[in-house]
Amino acid sequence: MKIFHAPRSRSLRVLWAAEELGAPYETAAASFARPDPEFLEANPAGTLPAMVDGDVVMTESVAIMQYLGAKHGPTPLVVEPGDPRYPDYLQFMMFGEASLAAPLNAVVGTKFMAPEDQKDNFTVNIIKRSFHRRLPLVERQLKRGDYMAGNEFTLADISVGYALGLADMLELGDVAEPIKAYAQRLTSRPAYQRAVAVA
Ligand SMILES: N[C@@H](CCC(=O)N[C@@H](CS)C(=O)NCC(=O)O)C(=O)O
């Protein structure tokens, strides 16, 4: 399996999941600013990640994690339908990208590419506020267990954990103590440490 990767991009989710699952992979350095032909063939949209596994080509980080979980399972990292934790697992798997990380792309673009006098703008400020308004859902979940789907770490935590790390990198502001402690639990995992060290 080849993963097109750039440090700190959403391909980190895929590397992290692969490390947790013990799934073998190789990486190819990729840039969405200057995509090379091999990367564009795997993902004509030029977004990261892209994953090629034989005839399988996928480009959505959360979907790739689920593909890996199914391929390398059964594993406690995946919660199956029928398990009482399944609705939370499903919800936070999606929430991490759709509600938390996806809107932050506009913040990333503005922070790194906007002219100085356009960095502080109405849209970006709304997105930052709305990120913080969504965090109470994470906080409520942490009152129910140590992770998003109960007391065991699952792939849903990689989905949410990546978004929390992205917000931190963008200096979006302080989060509540339980969320800080949760993020710390996630980033201290050996599999995360191995994934984040990949260049
Ligand atoms: N929903 C996609 C989002 C992919 C995405 O936006 N990736 C970023 C890097 S973290 C990117 O390639 N941005 C450049 C662009 O949108 O052109 C996923 O979760 O994989």
The ligand as an SDF file (V2000), in Angstrom:
LIG
                    3D

 20 19  0  0  0  0  0  0  0  0999 V2000
  -12.1180   15.4160    3.2400 N   0  0  0  0  0  0  0  0  0  0  0  0
  -10.7840   15.2090    2.7330 C   0  0  0  0  0  0  0  0  0  0  0  0
  -10.0550   16.5470    2.7670 C   0  0  0  0  0  0  0  0  0  0  0  0
   -8.7300   16.5010    2.0570 C   0  0  0  0  0  0  0  0  0  0  0  0
   -8.0110   17.8390    2.1320 C   0  0  0  0  0  0  0  0  0  0  0  0
   -8.6310   18.9050    2.0750 O   0  0  0  0  0  0  0  0  0  0  0  0
   -6.6810   17.7720    2.3040 N   0  0  0  0  0  0  0  0  0  0  0  0
   -5.8940   18.9860    2.3840 C   0  0  0  0  0  0  0  0  0  0  0  0
   -4.5600   18.6980    3.0610 C   0  0  0  0  0  0  0  0  0  0  0  0
   -4.7740   18.2640    4.7510 S   0  0  0  0  0  0  0  0  0  0  0  0
   -5.5900   19.4780    0.9920 C   0  0  0  0  0  0  0  0  0  0  0  0
   -5.1760   18.7090    0.1570 O   0  0  0  0  0  0  0  0  0  0  0  0
   -5.7680   20.7780    0.7580 N   0  0  0  0  0  0  0  0  0  0  0  0
   -5.4250   21.4010   -0.4830 C   0  0  0  0  0  0  0  0  0  0  0  0
   -6.6450   21.7180   -1.2890 C   0  0  0  0  0  0  0  0  0  0  0  0
   -7.7810   21.6590   -0.7750 O   0  0  0  0  0  0  0  0  0  0  0  0
   -6.4740   22.0460   -2.4700 O   0  0  0  0  0  0  0  0  0  0  0  0
  -10.0810   14.1580    3.6060 C   0  0  0  0  0  0  0  0  0  0  0  0
  -10.4610   13.9960    4.7730 O   0  0  0  0  0  0  0  0  0  0  0  0
   -9.1870   13.4580    3.1220 O   0  0  0  0  0  0  0  0  0  0  0  0
  1  2  1  0
  2  3  1  0
  2 18  1  0
  3  4  1  0
  4  5  1  0
  5  6  2  0
  5  7  1  0
  7  8  1  0
  8  9  1  0
  8 11  1  0
  9 10  1  0
 11 12  2  0
 11 13  1  0
 13 14  1  0
 14 15  1  0
 15 16  2  0
 15 17  1  0
 18 19  2  0
 18 20  1  0
M  END
$$$$
